[in-house]
Amino acid sequence: MQPAKKTNIRDLSLEEIEQYFEQAGEKKFRVSQVYEWLWKKHAHSFEEMTNLSKSLRIKLNEDFVLPALTTDTSQLSADGTIKTRFKTVDGHLVEGVLIPTENRQTACVSSQIGCSLGCKFCATGYMGRKRNLHFDEIYDEVVLLNRQAEKNYEKKLSNIVFMGMGEPLLNYKNVLKAIERISSPDGLGMSARRITLSTAGIAKMIRQLGDDQVRFKLALSLHAANDKKRHEIMPINDTNNIKSLVDALNYFYKQTRNEITLEYILFKDFNDSLQDADELVKVYRQIPADLINIIEYNPIDLARFSKPDEVTTENFMQYLEKNRVNARLRRSRGKDIDAACGQLANKGK
């Protein structure tokens, strides 16, 4: 007979930990001590919980597991960006990126190991999806990236973007629970307003975010402003066309009043003409978007795309500006270590 599988202690709520200690005949203050070790002191084993008695630590070890993400390798880019490959307890690898600027320390975190959406320009999309990350694994990513920020730049994280590996809205419960822990006062205590979730566009789940009254920002990876082109590069457009996404984003904004950004990667001779810019303006005007991030394309071995020249990019930006679109050109960070947008595929040394 198989031994019973032990519960991950971080799956327990504060109330459930209270019940456990009550049944074990332990004093009530032990509850807050353990909870603090789990979520504020970020213990990765029961052995680390040094203010608990040895017998209690042994008991916790007998009754529970405490699986934690660990750092596998890190690479430092010439521009200061750090890409880290994390290892899960079951041996999977997943990547996160720390992006430092003068005013910000941004963690770019993953929500899945691989991705099932198969976007034609993204390295992660060619990996397929291995599994979802559990909420505490996502939390660990943020904790470990925050430690890097403090160690390397003597600053805490200021922002978190769910723009790493995977589609966050296909791991909805874990992502929302991770954000709840990250923004909770008894967790990392980070404002939800400093968190941005980026999605390839799943209309039904965008509406769900509105119904759930989330407090974080939302970014839509648009990358083409008509259905024909978007279908070519993003298979998800088959079931989530631009009109359905426009309607969903309007619903989300009506429910939450949260900031919305559009993300648009420029691909040479594909979506970089002035006609493309005009179509993008038309989509922008249908959505209460604060900003369009125009993103430099970062080539990957498996894709046929390349980035347009500076003149084409400048003309595109000027067209948007002339049409009173709030747009910003986002220069790539960490290209030399495959840490830039669309390059995450566990290729690090």
N, C-alpha and C positions, 0 to 999 in steps of 0.2 A: 504493500500500500504506500502511495506517495505521501510524504509529509505535508501537512497543511502549509499553504503558501503564506508567508508572513506579510502583514500589512505595512505599506509605506507610511511611516508615522506622519509625513507631511500631508498625507491625504486626510488626516483627522482635523476637524474643526477644534477651536478652543474648548467648546462645550464637550466634545467627545474625549478630549484629553483629560478634562475635569472628571468625567465619569470614570475613565480608566483609573485615575489616581485615587478616586473615592473608593472604588472596588478593591484597589490594592492596599487600602488603609494608609495611604501616604498623606502627609500634611498638604493643605491647600496651596501654600506658597510655592510648592514644587511645580505646579502647573505653569505659573508665569515664568519660572526659571527655565523650564524646558522649552516653552513657546519662544522665549527670547533667544535661546540657543539656536532654535530652528530658523527663525526669521530675521533676527537682528544681528546675532553674532555669527550666523552662517556656519554653524558646526557641520562638518561632513562625516562625523562619526559620534557615537554615544560616548566614546572614550574621551573626546574633547570637552565634555560637559563637566568640568572639574569641580564645580560647586555642588554636584550631586554625590551621594555616597557611592562607593564602589559597588555595593550590593544592588543599588537601584540602577546603576549603569548596566550591570550584568543582566538584570531583569528586563530592562528596555531592549537590550540586545537580543534576548531570547524571544521577546514578543513582537518586535518590529524590525523593519529594515530602514536604512536611511541612504537610499541610492543618491549619489551626487555626481554632477558633471565635473570632469577634470580637464585641465589644459593638456593637450597633446603636443602641439607646437605653436609657436608664434613667429611671425615675420614682421620686420619693421621696414616700411617704405621710406624712400628718400624724402617724401613730403611729411613724414611723421605719423602717417596712418599705420595702425597695427592690425594685422589680420591674425586671428587665433583659430586654430582647429581644436575643437573640444571633443572629448570622448565620453560616450554614455556608458553606463554600467554594463549594458549588453553588447558593447564593442562597436557601436556605430560612431561615425564621425560627422560633425556638423560645424559650420563656420560662423563666426561673428567678427565684426570689425569695429575698432575704435577710431573715430575720425576727430582729430583735434583741430580747432582753429583758435584764433586769438580770444574769442568770446565764448566759445562753446566746446564741450566735450560730448560728442554724440556717439551713442552705441547703436550700431546697426545689427539687429538680432534676427535669428532664424526661428521659424515656427514649425518647420517640418524637416525631416531628413530626406533631402531631395524634393522633387515637386512633380505632380501628376499632370500639370497643365500644358507642358510641351511648347511653350512660346519659342518661336524659331530663332530668337536672337540671344537667348539666355542659357548659359552653361548649365545651370541647375536643372533647367527644363529637359535637358538631354539625359539626365541621370535617372529619371523616373522617381517615384516616391517609395521610400523604404518604410517609413512610418511617421506618425505624428510625434512631436515632442510633447512630453507631459508638462503640466503647468510649472512644476518645480524645476524641471530642466531649463525651461525658458527663464525662470527666476534666477537660476544659477548662472546662466549666460550673462545676465545683467550684473550680478554680483561680481563675477570674475572680470568683466570689462571695467567695472567701476574701480576695482583694485588696480587694474592697469593704469587707469587715468590718474589715480592718486600717486602711484609709484613713479610713473614716467613724467607726468605733467603737474603733479602736486595740486590737482583740482579734482573735484567729484564730477560725475556725469551730470550734464545739464539737460540732455535730451535723449530720447530713445526713439528709434524708428524701426518698425517691423518691415524691413526691406531686404532682409537676408534671404536664406533659402526657404522655399515653400510659400504656399498661399495661406495667409493667416485665417481667412474666412472659411477654409476647409478644415480648420482645427479650432473651430469657434469657441467651444467651452474652455479648452485649455488656455487659449490666448486671453480670453476675458478673465479667467481666474488668475492667470499670471499678472495681468495688469492690475487686478484688484489687490494682489499681494504687494506688487511694486509700489502702488500708490497709497497703501494703507499705512497709518501712523505706526502700527506695530510690525510693519514690514520695512520697506526702504523709504517710505514717506515721501515719495516723489509725486509732484503734481501731475494728474492725468492730462492736463493741458500741455505738458511737455512731451507727451507721447503721441506719435503719429503711426497709424496703421495704414499700410499700403496694400491695395488689392488689385488684382488683374480684372476684377469686376464681376461680382456675383450678385445680381440685382436683388434676389430674395434675401440674401444675408445682409446686404446694405440696409434694406428695410428693417431687418431684425435688429440691427444696431440702433436704428432710430427708436424702435419699440422698447428696446432695453435702456434707452436714455443714457447711452454711454457719454463720457465726458472728454474722451480723447479726440484728436484730430483725424481726419480721413484723407487719404491720397488715392486717386484713381490712376492706375497705369493705363493711359489711353493709347498713345503711340501711333495712332492713325485716326483721322477724323472722319473717315467714311467706312461703312461696313465692309465693302469689298476689300479694301487694303487691310483693315484690321483683321478680317477673317484669314487673310494670307499668313499673317505673322502670329496671331493669337487664336488658336482653335476654340477657346472659350467663347469667342464672339458669336459662334454658331447658335448658342443657347442664351447668350446675354448680349444682344445687339446694343448699339449706341443709344437708341431711343429708350430701351428698357433701363439702361444705366442712368440716363438723364432723369427719367421719372423717379428712379430709386434715390438718386442723390438729392433731388428736390424734396422728397419725402423725409430723408434723413435730416436735412437741414431744418425742415419745418418742425420736426420732433425735438431736435437737440440744439439748434443754432450754433453748432460746432463748425470750426474752420474746415474748408474743403480745398484741396490742391489737385490740379491735374498734372500728371507726369507725361512728358512727351519726349522720347528719344528720337534724335534726328538720324535718319539713315540716308546715305548718299543715293541720289536718283530714285528714291522710293517715296519718301514723305517730306521732302525738303524744299519743294517748289513753292512759289508764291500762291499758287492755287491751293496747295495743301495748307498753307498758312491761313488762307481765307476760310477754308472749311473748319479749321481749328477755332478761328474767331467766332464762327457761327455756333459751334458746340459750346464754347465758353459763355456765350451770351444766354444760353438756355439754363445755365447752372449758377447758383450763388457761390461760385468759386472765388477764393481770395487771390489765387496765384496760379500761373502755369510755370512749372519747372521745365525748361528746355534742357535736355540732358545730352551730353556728349556720348556718342556710342563707343563702347569699349570692345574691340574685336575679340572674338573667340575662335578657336580652331574649327569648330563644327559648323559655323554659320557663314553664309555668303555675303554678309553685310559689311559695309565700311562706313567711316564717318565722312560727312561732307567737308569741303574745304572752308577756310575761314570766311571767304567772301560770301558764299552761299549761306553760311550760318548767320553772318552779319545782316544780310538782306532779309532773312527770315525774321530775325529779331526786330529789325526796323519796321517791318510790315506790321508785326504785332503791336509795337509801340505806337505807330501811326494810328492804329485802330483802337487806341486806349485800352489795351490789354495789359494787365499787370503780369509781366513775364520776367523770368530771371534765367540767365544761362548758368547752368550748374556744371562747373569744370570737374572732371573726374579726379578722384583721389585714390591713391594706392594701386595705380595701374601696373606698376612694375612688379607687384607681388600678387597679381590676379585678385585684388581685393575690391576692385571698382564694381559699380552697378552692373549686374548681369554676369559677373565672372566667377561667382562662388561655385566651386565644384570639387572641393577637397583635394586640390592639386598641390597644396603646400608641401614643402620638404618634410 
